[in-house]
């Protein structure tokens, strides 16, 4: 398992905000939903392209190209054309800093 | 020279901005014509950086995790590092050149060949005394600095590299060996391979890249130019075996003149991310090129080959065969193009890429292409991708093999059709051994 690395500060992202980051050499998307932070791999498992600008509704992010939806908490693919889950990262908040690391 | 090298040790800016470029130039003891070329290339590089990367090309090659400013060039001292070379001890060589962290550390050539006028050594040294031989060829025909940001970047910062020049009608029977190594963490290597074969000559060059440490991040921005004169024949092998934390970018070009022959074998085994443009141009009547590729990607590797076979003259033949094996979460991209110019009648072009997927989570994108402007040609292309057939594994296991051994047998068999095309035994053996190692067999 990789070490936690700082990827943002808490006040950088307002609720509903997002930030493309790199965790464990992997492009990831950090999302703030209310006061919770989530990070998923910033790649749609359907077409291999970024999810960066995908619309977010509740905890579901939609791929801007073909409409695949993923649950950002678990990575689960919620509708076609995606069938494989997207990787999620472990997030820790320490004071004002947001840390992330991969789960495997 | 010593003082400037010391200065570089003290300052050593990371990254490749103008300050780093100026500091780099100060460490170089080079003739003016080289410095001028570098300055022009750096301006080009600065321009190209302003232009966004081609979205079509880079949508499959994700560079978001790549930060060029994390890397730096080493001062031109001679670092000493041990490399687990794949080839060095496997055959008798007529000469060998070694580069570590961009500096030439060794260059040996059989005296008999040196007397015949063969040049084999480090580019950084040879440009000082052999301008007339090198200037017409260095980044003029093969790899042009203006191609994209990576070629301009390389042309501005090239650190050294292997040069082989074979005069007219000189035959070199024993192979030559070249090793490019990276030892320093965050180190960058910008080596340039230049091979010039004059009319009627022949040679074999085996080149390999290696990292001294398994987990030291590294960067290679390289170029390979193979210029084959009329009726000359070159066999060139490049085994890319960096550690899995190295980024590898390269432009590689071969030009074959009238009735010349080029046999080019690439092994894409290592690196975190490799993106290579490999182009062969058949420029003279009757020119022939055979391109063989063996790729084995594991873990989170991404290996991308953009190949192009350009037929510029009549009666030319090109034959490309790539074999890719993928496992874990690896990705391989192969985009091949056969381009036939209007004057290249009677072209015979072939390209094929086969991928074997060993896991559910790996992915291979194979995109063959043809662009034909002549009307009397034969061009064939194809690509396949598939999983290992469970029935084949079952068949092997029924005969007493473990699942693991069965898998190995199938992978070996898959690569065999490309091994069969490689005439140098040491290379065949090395590839086979490396594949075994990647599969987890052997040391």
Interface residues (C-beta under 8 A of the other chain):
Chain A: X20 X22 X25 X26 X27 X42 X43 X48 X49 X50 X84
Chain B: X59 X60 X62 X64 X65 X272 X300 X331 X361 X363
